[in-house]
Amino acid sequence: MRVSIIIPTLNEAEQIERSIEHAQRSGADEIVVADGGSDDATVEFARRQNCELVTSATGRAVQQNAGARHATGDVFLFQHADAWLDPAAVDQIKTALEQPTVLGGAFCQQIEAAGTLYRLLEQFNARRVKWLGLPYGDQGIFLRRDVFLELGGFPDVELMEDVLLMRALRRRSRPVLLPGPIHVDARRWQRHGVVRQTIRNWSILTAHACGVSPSRLAQFYQRHDR
């Protein structure tokens, strides 16, 4: 079983080398960086590493699908550029997928910041996966290659592509939660505040459930590079 790690990037020069190095240490069989038009040193840094580089239009869904088309593994792990894997991550995936009923899943998080609010957020995100079967992209979503292709990949939307894909997966098999952890940079919570960012995320999910389109919701979700 070969595991391909796909990392979408957009102006991630400060993060990408660490992400690639930890992906290598985790035992990845292939690392694909899918860049969406960075104008910093992201592409230069990625080329220095032993990984594949593809370019596409900007957009996490578009970039991840482009990376998946290039990847050759039996399993795809989609990892955000501001996250990095535990050394045991790939082995955990391979062990979980020895069960044929397991089609995909994600990891427990470790947000790299001190404070009770961050620990509560980690616990809440883990419980969301266990109770609702709904991991988010920053938890390191992985799927069997054939299942990803059968589901049509990530929906071509500007926001919530991870939620929509996991809902599609959930209709076939409940995603598993692996111990990981996947380490996550705290920059977005530190920038906006833990409570404010969490309320914003919940508001977006609620609005989508009420029929607001992902393209409309994307206007209220600020990218890290802006």
C-alpha positions, 0 to 999 in steps of 0.5 A: 500500500503506497501513500501519497501526501498532497499539500496545496500551497499558496504563499507558504514559504514559511511553512512548506519546508517543515511540512515536507520534511515531516511528511518524509519522516512519516514514511510517505511514499510520494509527496505532491505539492500543488501550488496555486500561484505563489509569488513568494519562495514557496515553489523554490523551497518545494523544488529543493525537496524530494517531492513532485510539484504541480501548478494549477489555478488558485483554490484549495479544491482545484489544487488538491484535485490537481495534486490527486491527478498527478499522484500515484499512490493507493491512498491520498492524504491531503495535508494543509501546508501549515500542518505537519505529521507525526512520524507514525502517521503513515503507519497508522493509515496503513494499519487502519486500511487493513480493514476493508470496511475503512475507506478513509478518515483523519487524525486527532489534532495538536494545535501548536499553542498553549492555553485551555481554549486550544485544548478544548478546541482539539477535543471538540474537533475529535468528538465531531469526527467520532459523533458526526463522522465529519473531519475537516481538512486541517485534520489531515483527510485521507481516502483510498484512491479508488474511493476518492475517484468514485466520489468525484474528488473534491467538489469544485467550490471556493469553500467547504470542499472538505465538508462536502467530500466527507459528507459524501464519504460518510454516506458510504462508510464512516470516517475513522479518527486516528491518534496521529496527532497532526500538528497544526500551526495556530496562526489563524486562531491567533490572528482572529481569536479562538472564540471568534474564529470558531463562531465564524466557522459555525456560522458558515456551516449554519448558513450553508445548511440554510442554502447559502452557496459556498462561493457566497460564503467564501467572501466571509472567510479570509485567506491567510495571505491577505 
